[in-house]
């Protein structure tokens, strides 16, 4: 009996041409279901697996390859004992297995009902792949159309066979991990709790020239079946995204969406090196951009901007004089895209993807592992703000405190944010001392600190921030509270005529 190849693929890219090439080289093809139909329709000679097993496909296709004629043909070592056993049963060897699996992750990603997701858990496919990979000394295993050409060589080296086997096990491992995370989750595709074991199934979605620095290789990966507004964004103008572009755009969009959920208006967020540097809310995209830009005209240079509404030509033209790396928005009008392409060809213009499921876990790399936590997604409405001073915040101060609180939550610790009228007027982030963060925010604000409200992502260990803020003209402060010297801090606020609110919730971000 000549060489036999079993082909059963979900991704049918190039499979007809590959099958025809095998037949021309003297191979016999075995196949199932849709692959059998595709080969037969193309005029490629092919035998149904059911003709080899003597049993029809059963249970709506759930059982078709789980048979000794298939797995014996794959697993038999190419030596007399095993080959004699096969021959005694009338079975031949299967020398090539070309299989890729049911589109489980794609089914999850499109939001299919649970019954459809479960039906797309492949059983026979992984079994055949693993069998072939185990016996790779005698069987070629192919899970990727990119390897078809290699399989057509007269001789495939032991090293290449081993590489294909490793690739096959990676394929099934990632597949199983996607199923595990789906079943462990609730309505999303990723776990909502911290399990004893956490499997990361990552698939590359984008190439980048390098990582944070030119000497670091880098790439962008998707975790399981999760969707992300940035990794799934559509680039409609400009250069390809860089590693740092992805990171900053993700940070900008996260804050933009959190603020957009608070109240009406269009939000604009400018981010530099992971930290917000200008944030504003206004009645339109152009006004929001201009306010965010003017919040810190120095830092916004070379920044990444997220706009929470449609960017039209008017808004686009308002960005003429500022060098930006990335603009991301839910929509950009065609004439604005055309203008960006002509006038700012280096600017990456992104239309945000729809995040059907986003990981609730936050992973930080450590040497030899990861620190894992749930994302800091606590909304304002989950807090119980307590006014701890004699003076109550005015309505406009409450609005600014809430605005500043959302912003400081997305800044690196230690962080302090000053806001007034729905615009950040001073930001201090990434400082090793809270007073230094406050000093930076106050210096950044200058005269605009008069009448501003201040938010800190963690408590005040001393009353120094309160005295600095009051001296700059700040009138209201929001902080978590919980320090040993809270009574002294509150007393200073009362002494200086400020209102102060405790949230009872800190937002460290390292």
Secondary structure, DSSP 4 states (H G I P E B T S, - for coil): ---EEEEEESS-TTHHHHHHHHHHTTPEEEE-HHHHHHHHHTT---EEHHHHHSS--BGGGTBSS-SHHHHHHHH--SSHHHHHHHHHTT-----EEEEE---HHHHHHTT--HHHHHHT--SHHHHHHHHHHHTTTT-EEE-SGGGHHHHTSS---HHHHHHHHHHHHHHHHHHHHHHHHHHHSSSSSS-SS--SS----EEEEEE-S-SSSTTS--EEEEETT---TTTT-EEEESSPPPHHHHHHHHHHHHHHHHHHTTSSSEEEEEEETTEEEEEEEESSHHHHHHHHHHH-TTTTTTEEEEESS-B-HHHHHHTTTS-EEEEEES-B-HHHHHHHHHH-TTSEEEEPPP-SS---EEEEEETTEEEEEE-----GGG---EE-SSSPPPHHHHHHHHHHHHHHHTSPSS-EEEESSSBEEEEE-S-SSHHHHHHHHHHHHGGGGTT-EEEESS--SSSHHHHHHHHHT--EEEE----TTHHHHHHHHHHHT-EEEE-S------
